[in-house]
Amino acid sequence: MMYPNDETLRAVDSENGLFGGKHSYLERNCNQIFMRGPALTKEILEKVQEEIVPKKTYIFGHEYNTKRILFISGLAVLFLISLTGAVLTWFTNAFDDLVLSQVVLKNNSKAFDMWKKPPVRLRYNVHLFNYTNVDDYRDGIVEKLHLEEIGPYVYEEVLERINISFPTEDTISYREYRTLSFKPNLSKGNQDDKVIVPNVPVLAGSAYTKSQNYFNRLAFSGILSGMDEEAFSKISAGSFIMGYEDRFYSLAKNFLPFDTPEELGIMVKKLGQSPYSITINSGKNDMNKFAQIEKFDGKEQLDYFSGDCNSIQSTDGALNPPKRVRAKQPLYYMFPEGCRRMPLVFNKETTIRNGTIPVYQYTYPEDIYDSADEKPENRCYCSNQCPLKGVFNITGCSFGCPTFISHPHFHRADARLVKHFTGLHPERTTYKSYFNYHPTIGFLISARNLIQLNVQVQKAGAVSQVDMFDDGMILPFAWLEGVLDEKTLPQELIDTINLATFIAPTVNLILKYGCLLTAIITFIFLILFNRKEKRTLSQNLIRTHQGYSISS
């Protein structure tokens, strides 16, 4: 080929311009390149095949076709890869471990961000007990107090985990910060509703002075009379729930030997920053410890009770080790306001979201609030005297106030607890808590948690404000229904659930059977080609032997 010299190029450029005219020099050369492209490619490949890839390959003195050797080698590699994949997917947990590694709480990961600021919104339905005949009961006109359940007053919780640190490579320490907002459109009633409820500071003060001498008790009663304090108080529903200032309480807390909150209220303990820190396992090195609490407020066990009853081996309830859920093993979640961890037992397999998502449903054991006589392992929860069946003493984490928790309306409780009241319905079977966990990733998807709050009367001689009660009588004042509704789950969490429910199992199924089928097919082809090569080799040996015989 003749290449134009500089003078020719300058002539062409001066006539048409470098990019001018219909047929510039650059365009003509580009056209030639594109026209000869396929031919050049073919020439290059033939050259490579002739000079780089020989037609024949010799192995151990035998001659083989190179293309066939390459094809067989490719089949062998594919067989080994597919066989390895089949072994990993059928006989190990490699794929499952890969999926679960995505939920490990690693800093700046998607799982960590969702844990730090959960996109879900827990709802609290607060039911209050309004005492409607206090005067008649005090005057002896009626023998029983009548309770009128009002509400629910609905509040939505926003949770954020703050003050996050990493004490070790696989632990996370943090505090919780909560805000609650009233939802009038979901509530039955408004926060200005007036309700008559037990005067908790007065009852707590009576219990506190019970062990003191007569003159101290008399002085205490005089202070109550001077401040016009009675055993019951009339207050707005919103204040009783979210917090209120009380004159007597403000005075009394100055003399108490421990720190107390600034205000009183059912939800006061849940507002703002938690007073305790929590350290959990991130699952980085062991998914069997995922989300497990390792320290609570810097301690490796609680100090309210004795023995195993102080154990903190639990989670916060929202996350659990996935394999524990999958095996339907008992679970525990920490309930700081209840001084203990709460047990959960597997109930049944069910579905949510119109039957599209499978879940494992857990519930409280039927005997969770049984007395020590019926359940001996509960004896370590008894500080002095064990309470009646159906209630649990949480005085230790209630600033000394004699507070008890139970099922709503004293469901499944000792009949003696309800004999002082009318308006309670312990026979109802709707007071059932449940917790629905995803069986693959162990996340809490939906829940309904019911707990009733009660205060105990501990009569102190000379304290006339509590004379109307029987000593040890337990007064209910509210029951709470914590609800996590699957219908309100955010899209990002639904996407994660769908990934674990549908996509991951489908991919795993494709890999399992795809690798197995590929391994079988490639193995068969390798056997067939091996036989063909042996037959060809034998024929070549026969021809060689025959040729040698003729020539000789």
PyMOL commands that set and color helices and strands:
alter all, ss='L'
color gray80, all
select helices_A, chain A and resi 6-16+25-51+66-91+94-103+110-116+134-138+200-209+214-226+237-242+247-255+268-270+287-289+307-310+322-326+336-338+376-381+395-397+408-410+415-417+464-466+486-488+491-551
alter helices_A, ss='H'
color red, helices_A
select strands_A, chain A and resi 56-59+62-65+122-131+145-165+171-182+194-198+232-236+272-273+278-281+293-296+331-335+340-352+357-363+391-393+403-406+421-422+434-437+444-456+474-484
alter strands_A, ss='S'
color yellow, strands_A
deselect
rebuild
show_as cartoon
